[in-house]
Structures are given as structure tokens and as C-alpha cells.
Amino acid sequence: HTLEMLRDVRGLVIRVSSIIPDMKVAFFRCSVCHHTVQVEIDRGRITEPQRCPRDMCNQLGSLSRIHNRCEFADRQIIRLQETPDVVPDGQTPHSISLCVYDEMANRCKPGDRLEVTGIFRSMPVRLNPRQRTLKSLFKTFVDVVQVRLTSSRRVVMDGWARGWVGRRA
């Protein structure tokens, strides 16, 4: 389960990951009858079909994922830190991870100042990825919906959902 709320965040980009392929639709093919099935990813999880959905086949465990037929989105992780002008003297600036997708990826670099609107999410951390046991520790991040580059020597970008409009600063 995740905690979600819409947030506006401002800060200084301190780190930008490389582009990460993020699967959106998984494609499966039956090894017996060659029937194909597409499964949409729900909250980062794939519900792999256990049986071929075709009535005349219905073979258990016959579906395998065909990687090159799956659909992916570009995802990038940005680490955003409070700007020095808003941090009280003697305190360490807070930072948070941002997840940006598709057209919003590769639009900023370390040192840029951003204003983002996104969904604040927290997810429990698993003790072991192969076990169901969860820690009481939560990983937090913001799924970005809108981003505005407010300070850079490069192009100023306004992004809304999956569209971009740019103008020279």
C-alpha cells in the first residue's frame, strides 16, 4: 500500500540518474498454441497469467514474456534538495527523490532549480525482495506530473503531464 497526496516542491537538482526503461505493458505468448496476451502494469507490478487464456488450450505455465514486444516508458530519478536560502542556519538541507517519465526525462542537470508538482508516495521497504515481510521503514518519492525549470543557463521548460513547451530564458 502507498500513501499518496499531491505536492508542490521547489529545490536544487543535486543528482540525475541515467534513463531507466520502465515497463508499462507486458507481452506474453503461449508456447503451446502461440496465443498472445498483453498485461498492463499496475503500480509497478506485473500479474503474470498462470494459464493460457484461450479456452481450447488452457495450458498451465505455458506463457512466457516476450521482452522486445513489451511497451516501456523512459523513467529518470532526480534527487532534489532544499535551496540554501530556505535552510535555517546550522541545519542540513533535506532532499527527496523525484520520478520523471517520458518527455520530462533528460530536461535538467545538477545545479538547476526546479519547481515540481507531483504525487508524494511512500512505499514500505521489504526485508528481502523474495519475502512478504515488510519493515516499518518507508521509501518516499514524488511521481512528477508537472515540472518547471526556474533557473539555468539552458532553455526554460514548462511541462504538463506528457507535453512540453519550451522558450529561451
N, C-alpha and C positions, 0 to 999 in steps of 0.2 A: 504494500500500500504506500502511496505517496501523499505528502501534504502539498497542496498547490494553492497559490494565490498570485495575482497579477502585481508586479512591482516595477517601479522606475528606479534605475540605478545609474549613477554617474561615477566615473573614475578614470584612472590612468591604466592603459594596457601595459602589463609587465611581461607577458608571455603569450605566444601564439603557437598552437600546435600545427603540424602539417595536416593536410586534408585526410580525413578518415572516411572510407566508404561505409555508409550506414544503410543496411538492408531495409527496404520498405515493403517489398513483395517477394515472397519465396516461391520458387517454381519447382514442382515435383513431377516425376514421371514414374509410372509403374513399370517395373522390369518384366512383368508377365504380359500385359496387354498393351503397353505403351500409352495408356491414358494419361493425360496431363492435368495437374491441379495447381492453381495459384492460391497462396495463402497470404493474407495481409498481416503485417507485423503489428501486434497490439502491445503498446508500452514497452517496446524493445524485446518482446518475446515472440518466438515462433511456436505455434501449436502445430507440430508435425502430424500429419494424418497417419494413423496406425494401420489403416486398411485402404485398399484401393476403393474409391467411392463408386466405381462402376459396378452395377448390380451383377452383371454376368461374370465379373472377375472376383471382387471382394476378397482379394488375397491379403493376408496379414503380413505386414513388414515388407511389402514389395516396392514401396515408394522411396525413391532417393532424390535428393535435391540436385538440380542441375544449376550449378553456380552461374554459368555465363548467361542464363535466361532469367535470373533474378533481377529485380529492379533496386537500384541503390540511389541514395542522395549523398551529396557531399556534406560532411559534418566537420566542424573545426571547434576546438576548445580554446577559449581565450581566458586568460587569467587577468581579472580587473582588480585594481587596488584603489583604495580611497586616495584622493589627491592630497598632497601635503598641506594645502591651505585649509582643509577641513579637519585635520587631525590635531587634537589638543596636544600642547607641548608635553614631551616626555612619553607619549604613547606611541605604540606601534600601529601603523595603518592596517586596517582589515582588508581582506581580499576575498574574492568569490570567483568561481568558475562560471563561464558563460558557454552555452552550446549554440552555435550558429549553423544554419543549414543553407545549402544550395547557393543562391546569388549573394547571400550575406557573408559567405566564406571568402577568405583572402581579400578582405576590404580594409584591414587595418594592420598596423605593425606595432611592436613595442615602442612606447613613448607617446602614442596617440591618446587623446582624451575622447571618451565616448559617453553618450547618453543612451541607455537602452531601456526598452520596455519589454518585459518578458514574464514568464510564469516561474515563480520560485517553487522549486521542487526539493523535497528531501526524501531520500530512499534509505532504508536500513541496509547496513553492511552485513554481508554473510561471513560467518567464521570460516567457512570453507565453501567454495562455489559448488561443490558436489553434495553439500548437505543442506537441509532445510533450516538449520539453526541460524537465528539472526542475533547480531549484537544489539546492545542498546545504543550503539553509536550510529549516527545518520550522516550520509554524504549529502551535501547541499549544492545546488547549482541553479542557474537561471536558463530556461529554454527561451531564447530571444525571439521576439515577434517583430520588434522594430528596433533599428539602431541608427544613431546619428553620430557621425564623426564630427566633433566640435572643434578640434584643434589639431592641425597637422600641416606640414609643408606640402602635402599632396592634395588631391581632389577631395572636396567635402561631399559626403554621400548621405542622402536620406533614403532609408529603406523601409518599406512597409510590407510585411509578410514576405511574399516571394517576388516583389517588384522593386526596381531601383531607378532612381532619378538622380543624376549627378550634375554638379556645377562647379566651376573653378572657384577656389577660395580667394 
